[in-house]
Amino acid sequence: DGRLFVDNVYYDNVIHICVYQGTRRLFGNDIRKEMLSEMVPEDFLHSSILSDMEFVGVDTRGYHYLATLCVPDASSCYNVMVDVSTAGELSYQIRLQ
């Protein structure tokens, strides 16, 4: 019938964070969207991708990143702060705009 169909393919990211203090490694781990399941509703998490991880800054509490989970081809996103403490502990918190 001459119609052309195009399927969009989206790949979920696995983002590796490695934090050093001088030559001492404080933290090294892959970050996957499933790790943020306590912050994001399950139905959204299932249809979203981990689209970005931005370094926000460092302070006396640790190293701070902003993870963005988005549904492809939609305007729906969650921003989650991912913090690595100076002791190497990982924590998450929803960032409200």
C-alpha positions as CSV (number, residue, x, y, z in Angstrom):
1,D,0.0,0.0,0.0
2,G,3.1,2.3,-0.1
3,R,2.9,3.4,3.5
4,L,6.2,3.9,5.3
5,F,6.4,2.9,9.0
6,V,9.2,4.1,11.3
7,D,9.8,2.6,14.7
8,N,11.7,4.6,17.2
9,V,14.2,2.6,19.3
10,Y,15.3,4.0,22.6
11,Y,18.2,2.6,24.6
12,D,18.3,3.0,28.4
13,N,21.5,4.3,29.8
14,V,23.7,2.7,32.5
15,I,25.8,5.5,33.9
16,H,29.0,4.8,35.8
17,I,29.9,7.1,38.6
18,C,33.4,6.9,40.0
19,V,34.5,9.4,42.7
20,Y,38.0,9.8,43.9
21,Q,39.5,11.9,46.7
22,G,43.0,12.3,45.6
23,T,44.1,8.7,44.7
24,R,41.6,7.1,47.1
25,R,38.4,5.8,45.4
26,L,35.4,6.8,47.5
27,F,32.8,5.3,45.2
28,G,32.4,3.5,42.0
29,N,29.2,2.0,40.7
30,D,26.8,1.7,37.8
31,I,23.7,3.8,38.1
32,R,20.5,2.2,36.6
33,K,17.0,3.5,36.6
34,E,15.8,0.6,38.8
35,M,18.0,2.0,41.6
36,L,15.6,5.0,41.7
37,S,12.5,2.9,42.1
38,E,11.7,4.3,45.6
39,M,11.6,7.8,44.1
40,V,9.6,7.3,40.9
41,P,6.2,5.5,40.5
42,E,6.6,2.0,39.1
43,D,4.5,2.6,36.0
44,F,6.5,5.6,35.1
45,L,9.8,3.9,35.8
46,H,8.8,1.0,33.5
47,S,8.2,3.2,30.5
48,S,11.0,5.7,31.1
49,I,14.7,5.8,30.3
50,L,17.6,7.1,32.4
51,S,18.4,9.9,29.9
52,D,21.0,12.0,31.7
53,M,23.3,12.3,34.8
54,E,24.6,15.8,35.4
55,F,27.3,16.6,37.9
56,V,25.9,19.4,40.0
57,G,28.7,20.1,42.5
58,V,30.6,19.1,45.5
59,D,30.5,20.4,49.1
60,T,31.4,19.2,52.6
61,R,28.5,16.6,52.5
62,G,29.7,15.0,49.3
63,Y,29.3,14.9,45.5
64,H,26.0,15.7,43.9
65,Y,24.5,14.6,40.6
66,L,21.1,15.2,38.9
67,A,19.6,12.1,37.3
68,T,16.8,12.6,34.7
69,L,14.3,9.9,34.0
70,C,12.1,10.7,31.0
71,V,9.5,8.9,28.9
72,P,10.7,9.0,25.3
73,D,8.7,11.3,23.0
74,A,6.8,12.8,25.9
75,S,7.4,15.8,28.2
76,S,7.2,13.7,31.4
77,C,10.4,13.6,33.4
78,Y,11.5,13.1,37.0
79,N,14.7,14.7,38.3
80,V,16.3,12.8,41.1
81,M,19.3,14.1,43.1
82,V,21.9,11.3,43.5
83,D,24.4,12.1,46.3
84,V,27.6,10.3,47.1
85,S,28.7,11.2,50.6
86,T,32.3,11.7,51.6
87,A,32.1,8.3,53.2
88,G,31.1,6.7,49.9
89,E,27.4,6.2,50.7
90,L,24.8,6.7,47.9
91,S,21.5,8.4,48.6
92,Y,18.6,9.7,46.4
93,Q,16.1,12.5,46.7
94,I,13.4,13.7,44.3
95,R,14.2,17.2,43.1
96,L,11.2,19.4,42.8
97,Q,11.3,22.2,40.2
